[in-house]
Amino acid sequence: MPKRRVVRRKGVGTTRTYHGPRGHRKPGFFVRILQHMPGWAYWVGGGAVVAVYVYFFYYFFVGPFGFRWRALYGDVSYPEGYEIHGIDISHHQGRINWDELKDNGTINHCPIRFVMIKATEGATRTDENFRDNFYQARENGFTRGAYHFYSVHTPAEQQAYHFISTVKLENGDLPPVLDVEHKPKNQTDEQFKNSVLQWLDIVEKHYQVKPIIYTYFKFKTRYLNDPVFDEYPYWIAHYYVDSLEYQGPWKFWQHTDVGRLPGIKGTVDFNIYNGSYYDLRQMTLGSQETIGEKAYRE
């Protein structure tokens, strides 16, 4: 037993007895359990932690991009139940071998029916390959369309007239397309909607047909969810899923950006049309009277 000693605090008339060093604190309940666990239990617990980590890693990082990864490595998956397939192209695809694309290009064992082609961007820029792509698409028997990439840096009116002066649509072509993916930071939501509507109104009056709106799912629900935009055909961009979350009406679905086809170097966007080939041709300028009954029945 340790020897006791008396400690007197300076200036204070009381004393305190010191009993020597204190004993160690008793370990907690969970610590005692861990101390008595057998060795195999550590392996089981560690394996469970790893399994949970792998599950959440796959759920949040691998699963949502599975379609893209499989496509990159040649194991492509396509949305089921659609037969009318097409692509959209720009200068990013470089020089296209149109003969090879026409003769051997198929998507999910179906022929390519339509080609959307980038024409303009902003108020001054024209895609460097637009004129050749636009001409070759029609010459090789594809239903063609032209789209404008909306810029946040120039007024909508100037952009609309730039598109009109560049793109000469003919009977058999799809309606003009507005590709809108960004909102100007210096505009309110209402101002932005009015700017988009201004572009659509100017272009519609010129071509006498309602333009198609292209944007991705979340952007439409955030900025273009006003009922007035439901009057325009919708081309939705929603990648790496086998079904759409969007519940409204739509005409086109861009479902991947890593498609590969003969005649095109690198990757290309794949799209499907929500309907039959007859329905697709009914969308085109001039309609049945000028294109001919046979073209609709192919």
CYANA upper distance limits for C-alpha pairs under 8 A (distance plus 0.5 A):
  2 PRO  CA     19 HIS  CA      7.50
  2 PRO  CA     20 GLY  CA      6.55
  3 LYS  CA     19 HIS  CA      7.90
  3 LYS  CA     20 GLY  CA      7.97
  4 ARG  CA     17 THR  CA      7.49
  4 ARG  CA     18 TYR  CA      6.50
  4 ARG  CA     19 HIS  CA      6.01
  4 ARG  CA     20 GLY  CA      7.60
  5 ARG  CA     17 THR  CA      6.80
  5 ARG  CA     18 TYR  CA      6.30
  5 ARG  CA     19 HIS  CA      7.98
  6 VAL  CA     15 THR  CA      7.24
  6 VAL  CA     16 ARG  CA      6.69
  6 VAL  CA     17 THR  CA      5.54
  6 VAL  CA     18 TYR  CA      6.91
  7 VAL  CA     15 THR  CA      6.46
  7 VAL  CA     16 ARG  CA      6.06
  7 VAL  CA     17 THR  CA      6.86
  7 VAL  CA     18 TYR  CA      7.55
  8 ARG  CA     12 VAL  CA      8.04
  8 ARG  CA     13 GLY  CA      8.18
  8 ARG  CA     14 THR  CA      7.20
  8 ARG  CA     15 THR  CA      5.42
  8 ARG  CA     16 ARG  CA      7.21
  9 ARG  CA     13 GLY  CA      8.06
  9 ARG  CA     14 THR  CA      7.70
  9 ARG  CA     15 THR  CA      7.40
 27 PRO  CA     31 VAL  CA      6.66
 27 PRO  CA     32 ARG  CA      6.90
 28 GLY  CA     32 ARG  CA      6.77
 29 PHE  CA     33 ILE  CA      6.94
 30 PHE  CA     34 LEU  CA      6.79
 31 VAL  CA     35 GLN  CA      6.68
 32 ARG  CA     36 HIS  CA      6.90
 33 ILE  CA     37 MET  CA      6.72
 37 MET  CA     41 ALA  CA      6.94
 37 MET  CA     42 TYR  CA      8.16
 38 PRO  CA     42 TYR  CA      7.86
 39 GLY  CA     43 TRP  CA      7.60
 40 TRP  CA     44 VAL  CA      6.92
 41 ALA  CA     45 GLY  CA      6.60
 42 TYR  CA     46 GLY  CA      6.53
 43 TRP  CA     47 GLY  CA      6.55
 44 VAL  CA     48 ALA  CA      6.74
 45 GLY  CA     49 VAL  CA      6.86
 46 GLY  CA     50 VAL  CA      6.81
 47 GLY  CA     51 ALA  CA      6.62
 48 ALA  CA     52 VAL  CA      6.74
 49 VAL  CA     53 TYR  CA      6.74
 50 VAL  CA     54 VAL  CA      6.64
 51 ALA  CA     55 TYR  CA      6.67
 52 VAL  CA     56 PHE  CA      6.84
 53 TYR  CA     57 PHE  CA      6.57
 54 VAL  CA     58 TYR  CA      6.61
 55 TYR  CA     59 TYR  CA      6.58
 56 PHE  CA     60 PHE  CA      6.54
 57 PHE  CA     61 PHE  CA      6.08
 57 PHE  CA     62 VAL  CA      7.37
 58 TYR  CA     62 VAL  CA      5.03
 58 TYR  CA     63 GLY  CA      6.10
 59 TYR  CA     63 GLY  CA      5.80
 59 TYR  CA     64 PRO  CA      7.85
 60 PHE  CA     64 PRO  CA      7.28
 61 PHE  CA     65 PHE  CA      7.55
 62 VAL  CA     66 GLY  CA      6.32
 64 PRO  CA    240 TYR  CA      7.03
 64 PRO  CA    241 VAL  CA      7.89
 65 PHE  CA     69 TRP  CA      6.78
 65 PHE  CA    240 TYR  CA      6.23
 66 GLY  CA     70 ARG  CA      6.54
 66 GLY  CA    240 TYR  CA      7.18
 67 PHE  CA     71 ALA  CA      6.63
 67 PHE  CA     76 VAL  CA      7.54
 67 PHE  CA     77 SER  CA      6.85
 67 PHE  CA    240 TYR  CA      5.13
 67 PHE  CA    241 VAL  CA      7.39
 67 PHE  CA    256 THR  CA      8.46
 68 ARG  CA     72 LEU  CA      6.69
 68 ARG  CA    239 TYR  CA      8.49
 68 ARG  CA    240 TYR  CA      6.36
 68 ARG  CA    256 THR  CA      7.55
 68 ARG  CA    257 ASP  CA      8.43
 68 ARG  CA    258 VAL  CA      7.23
 69 TRP  CA     73 TYR  CA      6.94
 70 ARG  CA     74 GLY  CA      6.70
 70 ARG  CA     75 ASP  CA      5.27
 70 ARG  CA     76 VAL  CA      6.11
 70 ARG  CA     77 SER  CA      7.93
 71 ALA  CA     75 ASP  CA      5.77
 71 ALA  CA     76 VAL  CA      4.81
 71 ALA  CA     77 SER  CA      7.60
 71 ALA  CA    258 VAL  CA      6.85
 71 ALA  CA    259 GLY  CA      7.35
 72 LEU  CA     76 VAL  CA      8.36
 72 LEU  CA    258 VAL  CA      7.00
 78 TYR  CA    108 ASN  CA      7.52
 78 TYR  CA    242 ASP  CA      7.50
 79 PRO  CA    241 VAL  CA      8.28
 79 PRO  CA    242 ASP  CA      5.42
 79 PRO  CA    243 SER  CA      7.19
 79 PRO  CA    255 HIS  CA      8.44
 80 GLU  CA    242 ASP  CA      7.94
 82 TYR  CA    272 ILE  CA      7.29
 82 TYR  CA    273 TYR  CA      7.87
 82 TYR  CA    274 ASN  CA      7.58
 82 TYR  CA    275 GLY  CA      8.22
 83 GLU  CA    110 CYS  CA      6.99
 83 GLU  CA    272 ILE  CA      8.06
 83 GLU  CA    273 TYR  CA      8.38
 83 GLU  CA    276 SER  CA      7.98
 84 ILE  CA    110 CYS  CA      7.88
 84 ILE  CA    111 PRO  CA      8.30
 84 ILE  CA    112 ILE  CA      7.87
 84 ILE  CA    113 ARG  CA      6.87
 84 ILE  CA    272 ILE  CA      6.20
 84 ILE  CA    273 TYR  CA      5.87
 84 ILE  CA    274 ASN  CA      8.12
 84 ILE  CA    275 GLY  CA      7.82
 84 ILE  CA    276 SER  CA      7.12
 84 ILE  CA    277 TYR  CA      6.86
 85 HIS  CA    107 ILE  CA      7.07
 85 HIS  CA    110 CYS  CA      7.56
 85 HIS  CA    111 PRO  CA      7.51
 85 HIS  CA    112 ILE  CA      5.85
 85 HIS  CA    113 ARG  CA      6.35
 85 HIS  CA    114 PHE  CA      7.46
 85 HIS  CA    270 PHE  CA      7.87
 85 HIS  CA    271 ASN  CA      6.24
 85 HIS  CA    272 ILE  CA      4.98
 85 HIS  CA    273 TYR  CA      6.78
 86 GLY  CA    112 ILE  CA      5.59
 86 GLY  CA    113 ARG  CA      6.02
 86 GLY  CA    114 PHE  CA      5.13
 86 GLY  CA    115 VAL  CA      6.12
 86 GLY  CA    116 MET  CA      8.30
 86 GLY  CA    270 PHE  CA      6.60
 86 GLY  CA    271 ASN  CA      5.56
 86 GLY  CA    272 ILE  CA      6.53
 86 GLY  CA    273 TYR  CA      8.20
 87 ILE  CA    112 ILE  CA      8.06
 87 ILE  CA    114 PHE  CA      7.14
 87 ILE  CA    115 VAL  CA      5.56
 87 ILE  CA    116 MET  CA      6.76
 87 ILE  CA    268 VAL  CA      7.52
 87 ILE  CA    269 ASP  CA      6.10
 87 ILE  CA    270 PHE  CA      5.34
 87 ILE  CA    271 ASN  CA      6.05
 88 ASP  CA    115 VAL  CA      5.98
 88 ASP  CA    116 MET  CA      4.80
 88 ASP  CA    117 ILE  CA      6.15
 88 ASP  CA    118 LYS  CA      8.15
 88 ASP  CA    268 VAL  CA      7.66
 88 ASP  CA    269 ASP  CA      6.26
 88 ASP  CA    270 PHE  CA      7.58
 88 ASP  CA    271 ASN  CA      8.11
 89 ILE  CA     93 GLN  CA      6.84
 89 ILE  CA    115 VAL  CA      7.84
 89 ILE  CA    116 MET  CA      6.82
 89 ILE  CA    117 ILE  CA      5.61
 89 ILE  CA    118 LYS  CA      6.85
 89 ILE  CA    268 VAL  CA      7.40
 89 ILE  CA    269 ASP  CA      7.87
 90 SER  CA     94 GLY  CA      8.11
 90 SER  CA    117 ILE  CA      6.49
 90 SER  CA    118 LYS  CA      5.60
 90 SER  CA    119 ALA  CA      8.43
 90 SER  CA    127 ASP  CA      7.36
 90 SER  CA    129 ASN  CA      7.14
 90 SER  CA    130 PHE  CA      7.49
 91 HIS  CA     95 ARG  CA      8.32
 91 HIS  CA    127 ASP  CA      6.94
 91 HIS  CA    128 GLU  CA      6.73
 91 HIS  CA    129 ASN  CA      5.81
 91 HIS  CA    130 PHE  CA      8.07
 93 GLN  CA    264 ILE  CA      6.98
 93 GLN  CA    265 LYS  CA      6.95
 93 GLN  CA    266 GLY  CA      7.38
 93 GLN  CA    267 THR  CA      7.91
 93 GLN  CA    268 VAL  CA      7.49
 94 GLY  CA    129 ASN  CA      8.25
 94 GLY  CA    264 ILE  CA      8.26
 94 GLY  CA    265 LYS  CA      7.79
 95 ARG  CA    129 ASN  CA      8.40
 95 ARG  CA    264 ILE  CA      8.15
 96 ILE  CA    101 LEU  CA      8.44
 96 ILE  CA    263 GLY  CA      6.22
 96 ILE  CA    264 ILE  CA      5.86
 96 ILE  CA    265 LYS  CA      8.11
 97 ASN  CA    101 LEU  CA      6.76
 97 ASN  CA    263 GLY  CA      4.95
 97 ASN  CA    264 ILE  CA      7.10
 98 TRP  CA    102 LYS  CA      6.43
 98 TRP  CA    136 GLN  CA      7.51
 98 TRP  CA    137 ALA  CA      8.26
 98 TRP  CA    140 ASN  CA      7.56
 98 TRP  CA    263 GLY  CA      6.89
 99 ASP  CA    103 ASP  CA      6.57
 99 ASP  CA    140 ASN  CA      8.03
 99 ASP  CA    263 GLY  CA      8.05
100 GLU  CA    104 ASN  CA      6.25
100 GLU  CA    105 GLY  CA      7.55
100 GLU  CA    262 PRO  CA      6.49
100 GLU  CA    263 GLY  CA      5.44
101 LEU  CA    105 GLY  CA      5.13
101 LEU  CA    261 LEU  CA      7.54
101 LEU  CA    262 PRO  CA      5.98
101 LEU  CA    263 GLY  CA      5.37
101 LEU  CA    264 ILE  CA      7.88
102 LYS  CA    112 ILE  CA      8.42
102 LYS  CA    140 ASN  CA      7.09
104 ASN  CA    262 PRO  CA      6.83
105 GLY  CA    111 PRO  CA      7.27
105 GLY  CA    112 ILE  CA      7.22
105 GLY  CA    261 LEU  CA      6.20
105 GLY  CA    262 PRO  CA      6.14
105 GLY  CA    263 GLY  CA      8.21
106 THR  CA    110 CYS  CA      5.73
106 THR  CA    111 PRO  CA      5.19
106 THR  CA    112 ILE  CA      6.29
106 THR  CA    261 LEU  CA      7.86
107 ILE  CA    111 PRO  CA      6.93
107 ILE  CA    112 ILE  CA      7.21
112 ILE  CA    142 PHE  CA      7.97
113 ARG  CA    142 PHE  CA      6.17
113 ARG  CA    143 THR  CA      6.68
113 ARG  CA    277 TYR  CA      8.39
114 PHE  CA    142 PHE  CA      5.74
114 PHE  CA    143 THR  CA      4.96
114 PHE  CA    144 ARG  CA      6.08
114 PHE  CA    145 GLY  CA      8.24
115 VAL  CA    137 ALA  CA      7.40
115 VAL  CA    142 PHE  CA      6.95
115 VAL  CA    143 THR  CA      6.76
115 VAL  CA    144 ARG  CA      5.38
115 VAL  CA    145 GLY  CA      6.82
116 MET  CA    144 ARG  CA      6.30
116 MET  CA    145 GLY  CA      5.12
116 MET  CA    146 ALA  CA      6.16
116 MET  CA    147 TYR  CA      7.46
117 ILE  CA    130 PHE  CA      7.27
117 ILE  CA    133 ASN  CA      7.52
117 ILE  CA    134 PHE  CA      7.19
117 ILE  CA    144 ARG  CA      7.85
117 ILE  CA    145 GLY  CA      6.49
117 ILE  CA    146 ALA  CA      5.28
117 ILE  CA    147 TYR  CA      6.61
118 LYS  CA    127 ASP  CA      6.90
118 LYS  CA    130 PHE  CA      6.83
118 LYS  CA    146 ALA  CA      6.25
118 LYS  CA    147 TYR  CA      5.49
118 LYS  CA    148 HIS  CA      6.85
118 LYS  CA    149 PHE  CA      8.09
119 ALA  CA    126 THR  CA      6.32
119 ALA  CA    127 ASP  CA      5.90
119 ALA  CA    130 PHE  CA      5.87
119 ALA  CA    131 ARG  CA      8.50
119 ALA  CA    146 ALA  CA      6.29
119 ALA  CA    147 TYR  CA      6.11
119 ALA  CA    148 HIS  CA      6.33
119 ALA  CA    163 PHE  CA      7.86
119 ALA  CA    166 THR  CA      7.97
119 ALA  CA    167 VAL  CA      7.60
120 THR  CA    124 THR  CA      8.18
120 THR  CA    125 ARG  CA      6.14
120 THR  CA    126 THR  CA      4.86
120 THR  CA    127 ASP  CA      6.25
120 THR  CA    147 TYR  CA      7.51
120 THR  CA    148 HIS  CA      5.35
120 THR  CA    149 PHE  CA      6.76
120 THR  CA    162 HIS  CA      7.97
120 THR  CA    163 PHE  CA      6.51
120 THR  CA    166 THR  CA      8.12
121 GLU  CA    125 ARG  CA      5.63
121 GLU  CA    126 THR  CA      6.81
121 GLU  CA    127 ASP  CA      8.11
121 GLU  CA    148 HIS  CA      6.12
121 GLU  CA    149 PHE  CA      5.10
121 GLU  CA    150 TYR  CA      6.60
121 GLU  CA    151 SER  CA      7.01
121 GLU  CA    159 GLN  CA      7.97
122 GLY  CA    148 HIS  CA      8.43
122 GLY  CA    149 PHE  CA      7.23
122 GLY  CA    150 TYR  CA      6.35
122 GLY  CA    151 SER  CA      5.23
122 GLY  CA    152 VAL  CA      8.41
122 GLY  CA    153 HIS  CA      7.95
122 GLY  CA    154 THR  CA      6.77
122 GLY  CA    158 GLN  CA      8.43
122 GLY  CA    159 GLN  CA      5.77
122 GLY  CA    162 HIS  CA      8.41
123 ALA  CA    154 THR  CA      6.91
123 ALA  CA    155 PRO  CA      8.33
123 ALA  CA    158 GLN  CA      5.89
123 ALA  CA    159 GLN  CA      4.79
123 ALA  CA    160 ALA  CA      8.24
123 ALA  CA    161 TYR  CA      8.38
123 ALA  CA    162 HIS  CA      6.09
124 THR  CA    159 GLN  CA      8.20
124 THR  CA    162 HIS  CA      7.08
126 THR  CA    130 PHE  CA      7.85
126 THR  CA    166 THR  CA      8.26
129 ASN  CA    133 ASN  CA      6.45
130 PHE  CA    134 PHE  CA      6.27
131 ARG  CA    135 TYR  CA      6.62
132 ASP  CA    136 GLN  CA      6.50
133 ASN  CA    137 ALA  CA      6.45
134 PHE  CA    138 ARG  CA      7.30
134 PHE  CA    144 ARG  CA      7.69
134 PHE  CA    146 ALA  CA      8.27
135 TYR  CA    139 GLU  CA      6.78
136 GLN  CA    140 ASN  CA      6.51
137 ALA  CA    141 GLY  CA      7.06
137 ALA  CA    142 PHE  CA      5.88
137 ALA  CA    143 THR  CA      7.81
137 ALA  CA    144 ARG  CA      6.71
138 ARG  CA    142 PHE  CA      5.98
138 ARG  CA    143 THR  CA      7.13
138 ARG  CA    144 ARG  CA      6.94
143 THR  CA    172 GLY  CA      7.49
143 THR  CA    173 ASP  CA      6.73
143 THR  CA    174 LEU  CA      7.62
143 THR  CA    281 ARG  CA      8.45
144 ARG  CA    172 GLY  CA      8.47
144 ARG  CA    173 ASP  CA      5.89
144 ARG  CA    174 LEU  CA      6.57
145 GLY  CA    173 ASP  CA      6.27
145 GLY  CA    174 LEU  CA      5.27
145 GLY  CA    175 PRO  CA      7.11
145 GLY  CA    176 PRO  CA      7.04
145 GLY  CA    177 VAL  CA      8.04
146 ALA  CA    167 VAL  CA      7.87
146 ALA  CA    174 LEU  CA      8.19
146 ALA  CA    175 PRO  CA      8.30
146 ALA  CA    176 PRO  CA      6.17
146 ALA  CA    177 VAL  CA      6.70
147 TYR  CA    176 PRO  CA      6.45
147 TYR  CA    177 VAL  CA      4.82
147 TYR  CA    178 LEU  CA      6.24
147 TYR  CA    179 ASP  CA      7.02
148 HIS  CA    163 PHE  CA      7.15
148 HIS  CA    176 PRO  CA      8.49
148 HIS  CA    177 VAL  CA      6.68
148 HIS  CA    178 LEU  CA      5.63
148 HIS  CA    179 ASP  CA      6.25
149 PHE  CA    178 LEU  CA      6.89
149 PHE  CA    179 ASP  CA      5.26
149 PHE  CA    180 VAL  CA      6.82
150 TYR  CA    156 ALA  CA      8.47
150 TYR  CA    159 GLN  CA      7.99
150 TYR  CA    178 LEU  CA      7.31
150 TYR  CA    179 ASP  CA      6.37
150 TYR  CA    180 VAL  CA      5.61
150 TYR  CA    181 GLU  CA      7.93
150 TYR  CA    182 HIS  CA      8.40
151 SER  CA    159 GLN  CA      8.50
151 SER  CA    180 VAL  CA      8.41
151 SER  CA    182 HIS  CA      8.24
152 VAL  CA    182 HIS  CA      7.34
152 VAL  CA    183 LYS  CA      6.87
152 VAL  CA    184 PRO  CA      5.38
153 HIS  CA    184 PRO  CA      7.90
154 THR  CA    158 GLN  CA      7.62
154 THR  CA    159 GLN  CA      7.61
155 PRO  CA    159 GLN  CA      7.05
155 PRO  CA    195 SER  CA      8.16
156 ALA  CA    160 ALA  CA      6.66
156 ALA  CA    195 SER  CA      6.14
156 ALA  CA    196 VAL  CA      7.30
156 ALA  CA    198 GLN  CA      7.00
156 ALA  CA    199 TRP  CA      5.90
157 GLU  CA    161 TYR  CA      6.94
157 GLU  CA    198 GLN  CA      7.12
157 GLU  CA    199 TRP  CA      6.43
157 GLU  CA    202 ILE  CA      8.01
158 GLN  CA    162 HIS  CA      6.69
159 GLN  CA    163 PHE  CA      6.85
159 GLN  CA    199 TRP  CA      7.82
160 ALA  CA    164 ILE  CA      6.82
160 ALA  CA    199 TRP  CA      5.76
160 ALA  CA    200 LEU  CA      8.36
160 ALA  CA    202 ILE  CA      7.01
160 ALA  CA    203 VAL  CA      6.72
161 TYR  CA    165 SER  CA      6.56
161 TYR  CA    202 ILE  CA      8.33
161 TYR  CA    203 VAL  CA      8.34
162 HIS  CA    166 THR  CA      6.78
163 PHE  CA    167 VAL  CA      6.45
164 ILE  CA    168 LYS  CA      7.82
164 ILE  CA    203 VAL  CA      7.51
164 ILE  CA    206 HIS  CA      8.09
169 LEU  CA    173 ASP  CA      6.73
169 LEU  CA    207 TYR  CA      8.39
170 GLU  CA    285 LEU  CA      7.33
170 GLU  CA    286 GLY  CA      8.45
171 ASN  CA    284 THR  CA      7.48
171 ASN  CA    285 LEU  CA      5.24
171 ASN  CA    286 GLY  CA      5.17
171 ASN  CA    287 SER  CA      7.97
171 ASN  CA    290 THR  CA      7.52
171 ASN  CA    291 ILE  CA      7.54
172 GLY  CA    281 ARG  CA      7.87
172 GLY  CA    284 THR  CA      5.59
172 GLY  CA    285 LEU  CA      5.81
172 GLY  CA    286 GLY  CA      6.74
172 GLY  CA    287 SER  CA      7.63
172 GLY  CA    291 ILE  CA      6.75
173 ASP  CA    284 THR  CA      5.64
173 ASP  CA    285 LEU  CA      6.09
174 LEU  CA    283 MET  CA      6.86
174 LEU  CA    284 THR  CA      4.92
174 LEU  CA    285 LEU  CA      6.72
175 PRO  CA    209 VAL  CA      7.01
175 PRO  CA    210 LYS  CA      7.40
175 PRO  CA    211 PRO  CA      5.95
175 PRO  CA    212 ILE  CA      6.97
175 PRO  CA    283 MET  CA      7.84
175 PRO  CA    284 THR  CA      6.82
175 PRO  CA    285 LEU  CA      7.15
176 PRO  CA    203 VAL  CA      8.29
176 PRO  CA    210 LYS  CA      8.40
176 PRO  CA    211 PRO  CA      5.46
176 PRO  CA    212 ILE  CA      6.69
177 VAL  CA    211 PRO  CA      5.95
177 VAL  CA    212 ILE  CA      5.06
177 VAL  CA    213 ILE  CA      6.34
177 VAL  CA    214 TYR  CA      7.29
178 LEU  CA    200 LEU  CA      8.24
178 LEU  CA    211 PRO  CA      7.50
178 LEU  CA    212 ILE  CA      6.73
178 LEU  CA    213 ILE  CA      5.59
178 LEU  CA    214 TYR  CA      6.41
179 ASP  CA    213 ILE  CA      6.82
179 ASP  CA    214 TYR  CA      5.16
179 ASP  CA    215 THR  CA      6.58
180 VAL  CA    213 ILE  CA      7.97
180 VAL  CA    214 TYR  CA      6.79
180 VAL  CA    215 THR  CA      6.09
181 GLU  CA    215 THR  CA      6.17
181 GLU  CA    216 TYR  CA      7.64
181 GLU  CA    219 PHE  CA      7.42
183 LYS  CA    187 GLN  CA      8.03
183 LYS  CA    192 PHE  CA      7.18
184 PRO  CA    192 PHE  CA      7.83
187 GLN  CA    191 GLN  CA      6.14
187 GLN  CA    192 PHE  CA      6.38
188 THR  CA    192 PHE  CA      6.64
189 ASP  CA    193 LYS  CA      6.76
189 ASP  CA    223 TYR  CA      7.15
190 GLU  CA    194 ASN  CA      6.80
191 GLN  CA    195 SER  CA      6.74
192 PHE  CA    196 VAL  CA      6.81
193 LYS  CA    197 LEU  CA      6.67
193 LYS  CA    223 TYR  CA      7.83
193 LYS  CA    224 LEU  CA      7.43
194 ASN  CA    198 GLN  CA      6.57
195 SER  CA    199 TRP  CA      7.04
196 VAL  CA    200 LEU  CA      6.84
197 LEU  CA    201 ASP  CA      6.46
198 GLN  CA    202 ILE  CA      6.73
199 TRP  CA    203 VAL  CA      6.71
200 LEU  CA    204 GLU  CA      6.41
200 LEU  CA    210 LYS  CA      8.06
200 LEU  CA    211 PRO  CA      6.93
201 ASP  CA    205 LYS  CA      6.68
202 ILE  CA    206 HIS  CA      6.95
203 VAL  CA    207 TYR  CA      6.75
203 VAL  CA    211 PRO  CA      7.72
204 GLU  CA    208 GLN  CA      5.75
204 GLU  CA    209 VAL  CA      5.71
204 GLU  CA    210 LYS  CA      5.72
204 GLU  CA    211 PRO  CA      6.75
205 LYS  CA    209 VAL  CA      7.89
209 VAL  CA    285 LEU  CA      8.15
210 LYS  CA    232 TYR  CA      6.61
210 LYS  CA    233 PRO  CA      8.16
211 PRO  CA    232 TYR  CA      6.90
211 PRO  CA    233 PRO  CA      7.58
212 ILE  CA    232 TYR  CA      6.34
212 ILE  CA    233 PRO  CA      5.32
212 ILE  CA    234 TYR  CA      6.33
212 ILE  CA    235 TRP  CA      7.26
213 ILE  CA    232 TYR  CA      7.08
213 ILE  CA    233 PRO  CA      6.78
213 ILE  CA    234 TYR  CA      5.62
213 ILE  CA    235 TRP  CA      6.41
214 TYR  CA    234 TYR  CA      6.69
214 TYR  CA    235 TRP  CA      5.08
214 TYR  CA    236 ILE  CA      6.39
214 TYR  CA    237 ALA  CA      7.77
215 THR  CA    219 PHE  CA      7.11
215 THR  CA    220 LYS  CA      6.96
215 THR  CA    235 TRP  CA      7.22
215 THR  CA    236 ILE  CA      6.12
215 THR  CA    237 ALA  CA      6.38
216 TYR  CA    220 LYS  CA      6.87
216 TYR  CA    236 ILE  CA      5.93
216 TYR  CA    237 ALA  CA      4.79
216 TYR  CA    238 HIS  CA      6.50
217 PHE  CA    221 THR  CA      6.97
217 PHE  CA    236 ILE  CA      6.73
217 PHE  CA    237 ALA  CA      6.78
217 PHE  CA    238 HIS  CA      6.61
217 PHE  CA    246 TYR  CA      7.26
218 LYS  CA    222 ARG  CA      6.54
219 PHE  CA    223 TYR  CA      6.38
219 PHE  CA    224 LEU  CA      7.63
220 LYS  CA    224 LEU  CA      5.04
220 LYS  CA    225 ASN  CA      6.27
221 THR  CA    225 ASN  CA      5.48
224 LEU  CA    229 PHE  CA      7.00
225 ASN  CA    229 PHE  CA      7.46
225 ASN  CA    230 ASP  CA      8.49
226 ASP  CA    230 ASP  CA      7.99
227 PRO  CA    231 GLU  CA      8.02
230 ASP  CA    234 TYR  CA      8.23
230 ASP  CA    249 PRO  CA      8.32
233 PRO  CA    250 TRP  CA      6.90
233 PRO  CA    251 LYS  CA      6.55
234 TYR  CA    249 PRO  CA      7.77
234 TYR  CA    250 TRP  CA      5.27
234 TYR  CA    251 LYS  CA      6.08
234 TYR  CA    252 PHE  CA      7.12
235 TRP  CA    250 TRP  CA      6.76
235 TRP  CA    251 LYS  CA      6.31
235 TRP  CA    252 PHE  CA      4.87
235 TRP  CA    253 TRP  CA      6.17
235 TRP  CA    254 GLN  CA      7.83
236 ILE  CA    250 TRP  CA      7.55
236 ILE  CA    252 PHE  CA      6.66
236 ILE  CA    253 TRP  CA      5.39
236 ILE  CA    254 GLN  CA      6.64
237 ALA  CA    253 TRP  CA      6.41
237 ALA  CA    254 GLN  CA      5.18
237 ALA  CA    255 HIS  CA      6.86
238 HIS  CA    244 LEU  CA      7.79
238 HIS  CA    253 TRP  CA      7.61
238 HIS  CA    254 GLN  CA      6.75
238 HIS  CA    255 HIS  CA      5.98
238 HIS  CA    256 THR  CA      8.18
239 TYR  CA    254 GLN  CA      7.51
239 TYR  CA    255 HIS  CA      5.06
239 TYR  CA    256 THR  CA      5.55
239 TYR  CA    257 ASP  CA      8.00
240 TYR  CA    255 HIS  CA      6.96
240 TYR  CA    256 THR  CA      6.78
241 VAL  CA    255 HIS  CA      7.85
250 TRP  CA    274 ASN  CA      7.61
251 LYS  CA    273 TYR  CA      6.31
251 LYS  CA    274 ASN  CA      5.60
251 LYS  CA    275 GLY  CA      8.14
252 PHE  CA    271 ASN  CA      7.16
252 PHE  CA    272 ILE  CA      6.16
252 PHE  CA    273 TYR  CA      5.14
252 PHE  CA    274 ASN  CA      6.48
253 TRP  CA    271 ASN  CA      5.83
253 TRP  CA    272 ILE  CA      5.82
253 TRP  CA    273 TYR  CA      7.10
253 TRP  CA    274 ASN  CA      8.19
254 GLN  CA    269 ASP  CA      7.32
254 GLN  CA    270 PHE  CA      6.31
254 GLN  CA    271 ASN  CA      4.74
254 GLN  CA    272 ILE  CA      7.17
255 HIS  CA    269 ASP  CA      8.16
255 HIS  CA    270 PHE  CA      6.66
255 HIS  CA    271 ASN  CA      6.42
255 HIS  CA    272 ILE  CA      8.22
256 THR  CA    269 ASP  CA      6.17
256 THR  CA    270 PHE  CA      6.05
256 THR  CA    271 ASN  CA      8.00
257 ASP  CA    267 THR  CA      7.42
257 ASP  CA    268 VAL  CA      6.26
257 ASP  CA    269 ASP  CA      4.65
257 ASP  CA    270 PHE  CA      6.98
258 VAL  CA    267 THR  CA      5.37
258 VAL  CA    268 VAL  CA      6.18
258 VAL  CA    269 ASP  CA      6.69
258 VAL  CA    270 PHE  CA      8.29
259 GLY  CA    267 THR  CA      5.75
259 GLY  CA    268 VAL  CA      5.48
259 GLY  CA    269 ASP  CA      6.30
259 GLY  CA    270 PHE  CA      6.44
260 ARG  CA    264 ILE  CA      7.75
260 ARG  CA    265 LYS  CA      8.45
260 ARG  CA    266 GLY  CA      7.27
260 ARG  CA    267 THR  CA      5.65
260 ARG  CA    268 VAL  CA      6.60
261 LEU  CA    265 LYS  CA      8.45
261 LEU  CA    267 THR  CA      8.34
261 LEU  CA    268 VAL  CA      8.26
264 ILE  CA    268 VAL  CA      8.22
273 TYR  CA    280 LEU  CA      7.84
275 GLY  CA    279 ASP  CA      6.42
275 GLY  CA    280 LEU  CA      7.44
276 SER  CA    280 LEU  CA      6.85
277 TYR  CA    281 ARG  CA      6.76
277 TYR  CA    296 TYR  CA      7.48
277 TYR  CA    297 ARG  CA      8.37
277 TYR  CA    298 GLU  CA      8.20
278 TYR  CA    282 GLN  CA      6.75
278 TYR  CA    296 TYR  CA      5.27
278 TYR  CA    297 ARG  CA      6.77
278 TYR  CA    298 GLU  CA      8.41
279 ASP  CA    283 MET  CA      7.13
280 LEU  CA    284 THR  CA      7.67
281 ARG  CA    287 SER  CA      7.69
281 ARG  CA    288 GLN  CA      8.44
281 ARG  CA    295 ALA  CA      8.27
281 ARG  CA    296 TYR  CA      6.54
282 GLN  CA    287 SER  CA      6.02
282 GLN  CA    288 GLN  CA      7.24
282 GLN  CA    296 TYR  CA      8.18
283 MET  CA    287 SER  CA      7.46
286 GLY  CA    290 THR  CA      6.01
286 GLY  CA    291 ILE  CA      7.27
287 SER  CA    291 ILE  CA      6.86
288 GLN  CA    292 GLY  CA      6.00
288 GLN  CA    293 GLU  CA      6.70
288 GLN  CA    296 TYR  CA      8.07
289 GLU  CA    293 GLU  CA      8.23
291 ILE  CA    295 ALA  CA      7.20
292 GLY  CA    296 TYR  CA      7.75
293 GLU  CA    297 ARG  CA      7.20
294 LYS  CA    298 GLU  CA      7.00
